[in-house]
Amino acid sequence: MIVVVGLAGWLIARWAPGVFKPAGHGSADDGPAPLIPDDALHHERPSRGRTTRILLIGLLLWAVPVAAVAVLTGTGSVFTTQGLFFSGTALVTFGGAYAVLAYVAQQAVQTYGWLNAGEMVRGPALAETTPGPLIMVVQFVAFLGAYRDPGSLNPWVAALLGALLTTWVTFVPCFLFIFLGAPHIERLRGNRHVSAALSGITAAVVGVIANLALYFAEHTLFTTVDDHTFGP
């Protein structure tokens, strides 16, 4: 079916080129104007009312699921722990999935024991072979952690709940930051102090990604890994 559709599209483009016109030539056939013009976005003035409204809505959407899980399953349940941990991860980490996964791998394997190092390595491999952002590997981590510690729930139900909660608390803060920062982006683009700070963050992110590469290489190339400490 995909081959037939692709062949049909190629034939239409080959024999009826007028059907597909390149955008950006200002013709009336380009389609309707965008609902919010680019100029309006560039010159939107930030206001306290807008900021307060977005902050309240975002925090409410963020906190209610975690609070509900804590009330229904207890503050010591794996769901509450995952909700708080991945909320904090989304809040304080920068640099994309490769930078975040170094921290997630360390905490999920060594601190919480949701999965072992080999499974953590297989998680990014699975995420890289499927559609969607790499950060969705946190769903894999939460799924295994909740499956192995379901409490009073069925393991599969617990795993799905943990995965859904983790996905929610991972992405809601991102949208909250985007909506809060959108009116300020144009002013900050020319700020030298902000640019210098971002340059420093970029250098730190490179180091974190290198650490992640060493972690995955270590647990991929070697069957067993022993820890040895020395020095002060």
C-alpha positions as CSV (number, residue, x, y, z in Angstrom):
1,M,0.0,0.0,0.0
2,I,2.8,2.4,0.9
3,V,4.6,1.6,-2.4
4,V,1.4,2.3,-4.4
5,V,0.7,5.6,-2.6
6,G,4.3,6.7,-3.1
7,L,4.3,5.8,-6.8
8,A,1.0,7.7,-7.2
9,G,2.5,10.7,-5.6
10,W,5.6,10.6,-7.8
11,L,3.4,10.3,-10.9
12,I,1.3,13.3,-9.9
13,A,4.4,15.4,-9.2
14,R,6.0,14.2,-12.4
15,W,3.1,14.8,-14.8
16,A,1.2,17.5,-13.0
17,P,3.8,19.8,-11.4
18,G,1.3,22.6,-11.1
19,V,-0.5,20.7,-8.4
20,F,2.5,21.2,-6.0
21,K,3.8,24.7,-5.8
22,P,6.7,25.8,-3.6
23,A,5.7,28.0,-0.7
24,G,6.9,31.4,-0.1
25,H,6.2,33.1,-3.4
26,G,3.3,35.2,-2.1
27,S,0.7,33.8,-4.4
28,A,-3.0,33.6,-3.4
29,D,-2.7,29.8,-3.7
30,D,-0.3,29.5,-0.7
31,G,-3.2,29.0,1.6
32,P,-4.7,31.1,4.4
33,A,-2.6,33.4,6.6
34,P,-1.5,32.0,9.9
35,L,-3.8,32.6,12.8
36,I,-1.1,34.3,14.8
37,P,1.4,36.2,12.5
38,D,5.1,36.0,13.2
39,D,5.3,39.8,13.8
40,A,2.7,39.5,16.6
41,L,4.9,36.8,18.3
42,H,8.0,38.9,18.0
43,H,6.5,42.0,19.5
44,E,4.3,40.5,22.1
45,R,4.7,42.3,25.4
46,P,5.0,40.2,28.6
47,S,2.6,40.9,31.3
48,R,2.2,39.9,34.9
49,G,-1.3,38.7,34.4
50,R,-0.4,36.4,31.6
51,T,2.6,35.0,33.5
52,T,0.6,34.4,36.6
53,R,-2.2,32.7,34.7
54,I,0.1,30.4,32.8
55,L,2.1,29.6,36.0
56,L,-1.0,28.7,38.0
57,I,-2.4,26.5,35.2
58,G,0.9,24.8,34.5
59,L,1.6,24.1,38.2
60,L,-1.9,22.8,38.7
61,L,-1.6,20.4,35.7
62,W,1.8,19.3,36.9
63,A,1.0,18.8,40.6
64,V,-2.5,17.3,40.6
65,P,-1.6,13.8,39.1
66,V,1.4,13.5,41.5
67,A,-0.7,14.5,44.5
68,A,-3.5,12.1,43.4
69,V,-1.1,9.2,43.2
70,A,0.4,10.1,46.6
71,V,-3.0,10.1,48.2
72,L,-4.3,6.9,46.5
73,T,-1.1,4.8,46.7
74,G,0.8,6.4,49.6
75,T,3.8,8.7,49.8
76,G,6.2,5.8,49.8
77,S,4.9,4.1,46.7
78,V,6.9,3.7,43.6
79,F,4.4,5.9,41.7
80,T,4.9,8.8,44.1
81,T,8.7,8.3,44.0
82,Q,8.7,8.2,40.2
83,G,6.4,11.3,39.9
84,L,8.6,13.3,42.2
85,F,11.9,12.1,40.7
86,F,11.0,12.7,37.1
87,S,9.4,16.0,38.0
88,G,12.7,17.1,39.5
89,T,14.6,15.8,36.5
90,A,12.5,17.8,34.1
91,L,12.9,20.9,36.2
92,V,16.7,21.0,36.7
93,T,18.2,19.3,33.7
94,F,19.4,21.0,30.5
95,G,20.9,19.8,27.2
96,G,18.4,17.3,25.8
97,A,17.9,13.6,26.3
98,Y,21.5,12.6,26.1
99,A,22.4,14.9,29.0
100,V,19.4,13.9,31.0
101,L,19.9,10.1,30.6
102,A,23.2,10.2,32.4
103,Y,21.5,11.4,35.6
104,V,18.5,9.1,35.1
105,A,20.7,6.1,34.5
106,Q,22.6,6.7,37.7
107,Q,19.6,7.3,39.9
108,A,17.3,4.6,38.4
109,V,20.0,1.9,38.6
110,Q,22.1,2.7,41.6
111,T,19.7,4.6,43.9
112,Y,16.2,3.2,43.3
113,G,17.0,-0.1,41.7
114,W,14.1,0.1,39.2
115,L,16.3,-1.8,36.6
116,N,19.8,-3.0,36.1
117,A,22.6,-1.4,34.1
118,G,22.1,-3.8,31.1
119,E,18.4,-3.0,30.9
120,M,19.2,0.7,31.1
121,V,21.5,0.3,28.1
122,R,18.8,-1.5,26.2
123,G,16.3,1.3,26.9
124,P,18.0,3.9,24.7
125,A,18.6,1.3,22.1
126,L,14.9,0.6,22.0
127,A,14.1,4.4,22.0
128,E,16.5,5.0,19.1
129,T,14.7,2.3,16.9
130,T,11.2,3.7,17.5
131,P,9.5,7.0,16.5
132,G,9.4,9.8,19.0
133,P,11.9,11.7,21.1
134,L,14.7,9.8,22.9
135,I,13.6,11.1,26.2
136,M,10.8,8.6,26.0
137,V,13.2,6.1,27.5
138,V,12.1,7.5,30.9
139,Q,8.8,5.8,30.2
140,F,10.7,2.5,29.8
141,V,12.5,3.0,33.1
142,A,9.2,3.8,34.9
143,F,7.4,0.9,33.3
144,L,10.0,-1.6,34.6
145,G,10.2,0.0,38.0
146,A,6.5,0.0,38.6
147,Y,6.1,-3.5,37.2
148,R,8.5,-4.9,39.7
149,D,7.0,-3.0,42.6
150,P,3.3,-2.8,41.9
151,G,2.0,-2.7,45.4
152,S,-1.6,-3.8,45.5
153,L,-2.1,-3.3,41.8
154,N,-1.7,-5.8,39.0
155,P,1.9,-5.5,37.7
156,W,0.7,-4.6,34.2
157,V,-1.7,-1.9,35.5
158,A,1.1,-0.6,37.7
159,A,3.5,-0.5,34.9
160,L,1.1,1.4,32.6
161,L,0.3,3.9,35.4
162,G,4.0,4.5,36.1
163,A,4.8,5.0,32.4
164,L,1.9,7.4,31.9
165,L,2.6,9.4,35.0
166,T,6.3,9.7,34.1
167,T,5.5,10.8,30.6
168,W,3.1,13.5,32.0
169,V,5.5,15.0,34.5
170,T,8.4,14.9,32.0
171,F,6.6,17.0,29.4
172,V,4.3,19.3,31.3
173,P,7.2,21.4,32.7
174,C,8.7,21.8,29.2
175,F,5.5,23.3,27.9
176,L,5.2,25.5,31.0
177,F,8.7,26.9,30.4
178,I,8.0,27.5,26.7
179,F,4.8,29.4,27.4
180,L,6.4,31.4,30.2
181,G,9.5,32.3,28.3
182,A,8.0,33.0,24.8
183,P,7.4,36.8,25.3
184,H,11.0,37.2,26.6
185,I,12.9,35.3,23.9
186,E,13.4,38.2,21.5
187,R,14.8,40.4,24.2
188,L,17.1,37.7,25.6
189,R,18.5,36.8,22.2
190,G,20.7,39.9,22.2
191,N,21.7,39.7,25.9
192,R,25.4,39.0,26.2
193,H,25.2,37.8,29.7
194,V,22.5,35.2,28.8
195,S,24.6,34.1,25.8
196,A,27.7,33.6,28.0
197,A,25.6,31.6,30.5
198,L,24.3,29.4,27.7
199,S,27.8,28.9,26.4
200,G,28.8,27.6,29.8
201,I,25.8,25.3,29.9
202,T,26.8,24.0,26.4
203,A,30.3,23.1,27.6
204,A,28.8,21.3,30.7
205,V,26.4,19.4,28.5
206,V,29.2,18.1,26.3
207,G,30.9,16.7,29.4
208,V,27.7,15.1,30.6
209,I,27.1,13.4,27.2
210,A,30.7,12.1,27.2
211,N,30.0,10.6,30.6
212,L,26.9,9.0,29.3
213,A,28.8,7.5,26.4
214,L,31.4,6.0,28.8
215,Y,28.6,4.6,31.0
216,F,26.9,2.9,28.1
217,A,30.2,1.7,26.5
218,E,31.3,0.2,29.9
219,H,28.1,-1.8,30.4
220,T,27.9,-2.8,26.7
221,L,31.4,-4.0,26.1
222,F,32.0,-5.8,29.4
223,T,29.9,-8.6,30.9
224,T,30.7,-7.7,34.5
225,V,31.9,-4.5,36.0
226,D,33.6,-4.1,39.4
227,D,33.9,-0.9,41.3
228,H,37.2,-0.1,43.0
229,T,37.9,3.0,45.1
230,F,41.3,4.5,45.9
231,G,42.8,7.7,47.0
232,P,41.4,10.3,49.5
